[in-house]
Amino acid sequence: MNPLWISVFVCSIIICCWSTRAAADIGVCYGLNGNNLPPPEEVVALYKQYGIKNMRLFNPDPSVLQALRGSGIAVIVSVPNEDIPTIASTQAGAQQRFEANLAPYLNDVNFSFIAVGNEVVPEGDGTAIAAAMQNMQTVLKTRNLSGRVKVSTAMPLTVLGTSYPSLRRRSTA
């Protein structure tokens, strides 16, 4: 067999395997701020139709969580920024938020992450992120969910400061 054909065949297999793996990792943020949005049931059906296996929710909307029941879609659900001080201040605050918003869906919705806040700047509520994450992690541990559901946060890129160009030139003049 011609070495060129072998190379093409091997490259094709690699590309097919890579693209199959990449498709499995696709996720889409599901925002609810907008006009004329389709109902959550239609959105979940679209995710399934196109093989999208991961969803990010910016808040635990009951109608969306209801539509996700039994879908198998992995969900990252966010704690709204305005709830961070309450969750950070006491374990009871984190427990109450979890019980009210996520516990009713635990058996039917595939929660993969709880994202505490969304792009909170380090000043202000950002100082409470670590405590809020720790309290939410404790809630998960008490319910034996810490191996299944992880706690994270989404930081704004501004925390990096100036990142381009990566090396600043100094003038020698």
N, C-alpha and C positions, 0 to 999 in steps of 0.2 A: 504494500500500500504506500502511496506517495506520502512523504513526510509532511507536506503542506496540508493534505487532507487530515492527517492525524492531528496536526496543530489546530486546524479549524474545528475539528470534532471536540478536542479537549477544551478549547476556548468556549465553544457553545455549551458544553456541559457545565463549565464553571459559571458562565453567565446565567444559565437557567437556574442553577442552584442558588446563586446570589440573588437573583430577582425573586425567587420564591421565598427566600428568607426575608428579603427586604419587605415584601408585601405583608408578611406576617407581623412586622413591626410597625406598620402604619397606624397612626392614631390621628384623630381630628378633634380639635377643640369645639365644643358645642356651646356657643354663646346664645343667650336668650334676649339680648338687647337688640331689638330690631323691629321692623314692621313686616306684616304678612308672612310670618314664620310658619313653616309647616308644623302640624301637631307632632308631639314627641313620638307617637307610634309610627308616623311616616319617616321620621328621622332615623329611628332605630332600624326600620325596614331598609332604608337606604344604606346604612352602615353594613347590614348583613348582606344586601345585594352586591355591594362592591368589595366585600371581604375585609372591611375595616374592623379590626379587632380591639381597638383601644379608643376610649373616649375620655376627654377631659371636660369636667363640669366646673364652672366657676362658682357655683353654689349648689347646695343639695335640694334642687327643686323637686317637690313631691310628684308632680305629673311626669317628669322625665324619669325619675327613679322607678315609678310605677311601670312606665313603658319598657324600662330595661329589665324588668323581672324575667328571669329565664332566658335572656338573650345570649348569655355567655360572653358578652362584651366586657372587657376589663375596664374598670372605671377609676379614674383619678378624680376625686371630688375635693373641691377647695373649701376651706374655711374662709368666709368673707373677711376682708381686712378689718372691718368694724367689730368683728367678734373676737379678735385676737386679745385685747386687754382682759376680757372676761375669762377666756380660756387660760390665759397666762397667770391670772391672779390666784385662782384656786383650782384644786383638783375637782371639786364639786362642779365648777363651771364647765370644765371640759367634759365631765361625765354627763351633765345635763344636756349639753349640746349634742353629744354622741347619741344619747338615748332618744332625743327628740327627732334627730335628723337622719341617722344612719341605721340604728338598731332595728327599726321596723322592716328594713330591706335586706338584712344580713343573709338570710337563707336563700334569697332569690337573685340578688345582684352581686356581681363579681367585683367587689372593691379591691383594687390593687394598691392604691396609695391614697393617703389623706394629705393634701397639700395645705399647709397652714399659711394662709395669706397668698396674695398674688402681687409680686413685685413691690413689696414693702421696702421703703428706703430705710437704711440703718437708723436714722434719727426718728424720733416719734415712736410709732407703734413697732418699728423695727427692733427696738431694744427688748421687746417682749417676745419676739419670735422664738428664741431658744426655750424659754419657760413654757410657752404654749405648745411647742412641739413635744417637750418632755412630758407635760401633763396629758397630751393626747396619746403618747406612747404608753403611758401608765394605764390609761383606759383600755387600750388594746391588749396589754399584758393581762389585766384582770379578767378579760373576756377570752383569753387564750387565742387571740387573733394576731399577735405580734409576728408570728412566722408567715402569715398570709397577707396581712395589710401592713404596708410601710408608711412611715411619716416622713414628709419632706416639705420643702418650700420652694417657691420660685422667686429668685432674686433678680432685681433689675440689673441690666448690664452696666449701669452707671457705677455700681460698686467696684468695677474694675478700674475706674479712672480712665486715663488716657491709655488706650491700648494700641493706637496706630499713629504713627509708625512705631513698630516694636522697639526699635533702637533710635533714640534721639541723638542727633549729631550735635556735638559741641563745637562752637566756633573757637578756633585757635588764634584768631586775629587779635 
